[in-house]
Amino acid sequence: MTYGNVPMIIPCLATGYLLTVYLLLLLAQRQVKNPETRDISTPKEEGLGQLSATSDQ
């Protein structure tokens, strides 16, 4: 790598970092607005509980 390209790499890395932080903040804000989408494991646990209750009979 030549040292002539280093000044261009720094703004590119900074832009990528800021874009990543922005997208993560948007994702977190979306998760807070839709709390029912966060609880994915509930139907699976209920299904497993019903399955084990029927297998005992």
VEXKOL-771031 format. One record per residue: x, y negated, z negated of N, C-alpha, C in turn. Coordinates in steps of 0.1 Angstrom, whole numbers, padded with zeros to 4 digits, always signed. Example, Ala and Ser with C-alpha at 12.3 -4.5 7.8 and 13.67 -1.06 7.14 Angstrom:
<recs>
+0132+0057-0078+0123+0045-0078+0132+0033-0078
+0128+0022-0071+0137+0011-0071+0129+0000-0079
</recs>
This chain:
<recs>
+0009+0012+0000+0000+0000+0000+0009-0012+0000
+0006-0022+0008+0013-0034+0008+0007-0044-0001
+0015-0052-0007+0010-0062-0016+0002-0073-0010
+0001-0074+0003-0007-0084+0010-0022-0081+0008
-0025-0068+0006-0040-0064+0005-0045-0065-0009
-0036-0067-0019-0041-0067-0033-0051-0078-0036
-0049-0090-0031-0059-0101-0034-0073-0098-0029
-0074-0090-0018-0087-0086-0013-0094-0075-0021
-0086-0067-0027-0091-0055-0035-0098-0060-0048
-0092-0070-0054-0097-0075-0067-0112-0080-0065
-0115-0088-0056-0129-0092-0054-0139-0081-0051
-0134-0071-0043-0142-0060-0039-0145-0051-0051
-0135-0049-0060-0138-0041-0072-0147-0048-0082
-0145-0061-0083-0154-0069-0091-0168-0069-0086
-0170-0070-0073-0183-0070-0068-0190-0056-0070
-0182-0045-0069-0188-0032-0071-0192-0030-0086
-0183-0036-0095-0186-0035-0109-0199-0042-0113
-0200-0054-0108-0212-0062-0110-0225-0056-0104
-0224-0050-0093-0235-0044-0087-0239-0031-0095
-0230-0024-0100-0233-0012-0108-0240-0016-0121
-0235-0027-0128-0241-0032-0140-0255-0037-0137
-0257-0044-0126-0270-0049-0123-0280-0037-0120
-0276-0027-0113-0285-0016-0110-0288-0008-0123
-0278-0007-0132-0281+0000-0144-0291-0008-0153
-0290-0021-0153-0299-0029-0161-0313-0028-0155
-0314-0028-0141-0327-0026-0135-0333-0013-0139
-0325-0003-0139-0330+0011-0142-0335+0011-0157
-0328+0005-0166-0331+0005-0180-0344-0003-0182
-0346-0014-0175-0358-0023-0176-0370-0015-0171
-0368-0007-0160-0379+0000-0154-0383+0012-0164
-0374+0018-0171-0377+0028-0180-0384+0023-0193
-0381+0011-0197-0388+0005-0208-0403+0001-0204
-0405-0003-0192-0418-0007-0187-0427+0005-0186
-0422+0017-0182-0430+0029-0180-0426+0040-0191
-0430+0038-0203-0426+0048-0214-0431+0062-0211
-0442+0064-0204-0447+0077-0202-0438+0086-0193
-0430+0079-0185-0421+0086-0176-0408+0091-0183
-0406+0086-0195-0394+0090-0202-0395+0103-0209
-0407+0107-0213-0410+0120-0220-0412+0131-0210
-0402+0136-0204-0403+0147-0194-0404+0160-0200
-0398+0162-0212-0398+0176-0218-0411+0180-0225
-0420+0171-0227-0432+0175-0234-0440+0186-0227
-0443+0185-0214-0451+0196-0208-0444+0209-0208
-0431+0209-0207-0423+0222-0207-0424+0228-0221
-0423+0220-0231-0423+0226-0245-0437+0231-0248
-0448+0224-0243-0461+0229-0245-0463+0242-0238
-0458+0243-0226-0460+0255-0218-0452+0266-0224
-0441+0264-0230-0433+0275-0236-0440+0279-0249
-0446+0270-0256-0453+0274-0268-0465+0282-0265
-0472+0279-0254-0484+0287-0251-0480+0301-0245
-0468+0301-0238-0464+0314-0233-0459+0323-0244
-0452+0318-0254-0448+0327-0265-0460+0331-0274
-0470+0323-0275-0482+0327-0282-0490+0338-0275
-0490+0338-0262-0497+0349-0255-0489+0361-0254
-0475+0360-0255-0467+0372-0254-0467+0380-0268
-0471+0373-0279-0472+0379-0292-0484+0388-0293
-0494+0384-0285-0507+0391-0287-0507+0405-0281
</recs>
